[in-house]
Amino acid sequence: MTDRDIAKMRPAREAMPAATYARLTGASEVALKLPASTIQAFAEEGEDWRERMADALIEAERKKHAA
């Protein structure tokens, strides 16, 4: 692969149909209604707020199953 080819690459979740990506990764997208203050609290800490919010939810799930 050339640098030009690499520059054209997109993340798999953008390049393939959502259903295919979900099947391959076990991930699925859902819509949540959250208070604006919750989103703002994560967003204030940086551009990766969605990933950090997802990590927080995964950790909550782990704690729930461990209890």
N, C-alpha and C positions, 0 to 999 in steps of 0.2 A: 504494500500500500504506500502511496505517496502522501506527502504532507497535504497536498490538495484534496486527495480522497478523504483523509482524516478530517479535514476542515469541513467537509460536506456531511459528515456523519451526524446522526441525530440519536438521542436516547431511544432505546427499544420501545419504551412506553409511548413515544410520539410516532414511531415509525410503523408500528403494527396495530391492527385493530385492538380495541380495549379488551374485548372478550378473549382474544388470543393471548395477550399479555397477562391477563388475570389467570388464565389456565396455566401458563408457563411459570408464573411467579407465585401463584397463590394469593396475589394481591387483587383487590377490587376497589373501585372508586365508589364512594357513596357521598351523598350530600347531607350535611349536618346543619342544623340551625343552632348557632352558638351566639351568646351575647357578644356584642361588638367589643366590649371591654376585654373579653377573653382573647379574642383575635388580636386586638391592639397590644395587649401585654406581650404576646409572642412576637408580633411584628416589630415592636420597638427594639427587640434584641438582635435583629438582623434579617437579611433576605431569606435565610433558610428556615423561616418560621414554620412553614408547612411540615418540613421534615422533623423539626423539633417537637411540634405538636403531635405528629404521628408517633414519635418515640415516647412521648409522655403517655399517650393512650395505650401503647404496647406495654409500657411499664405498669400502668394501672391494671391491665388485663392479667399480667403475671402475678401481681400482688393478690388479685382477686382469686386466682386459681390456687395460690399458695396458702390462702387462709382456710 
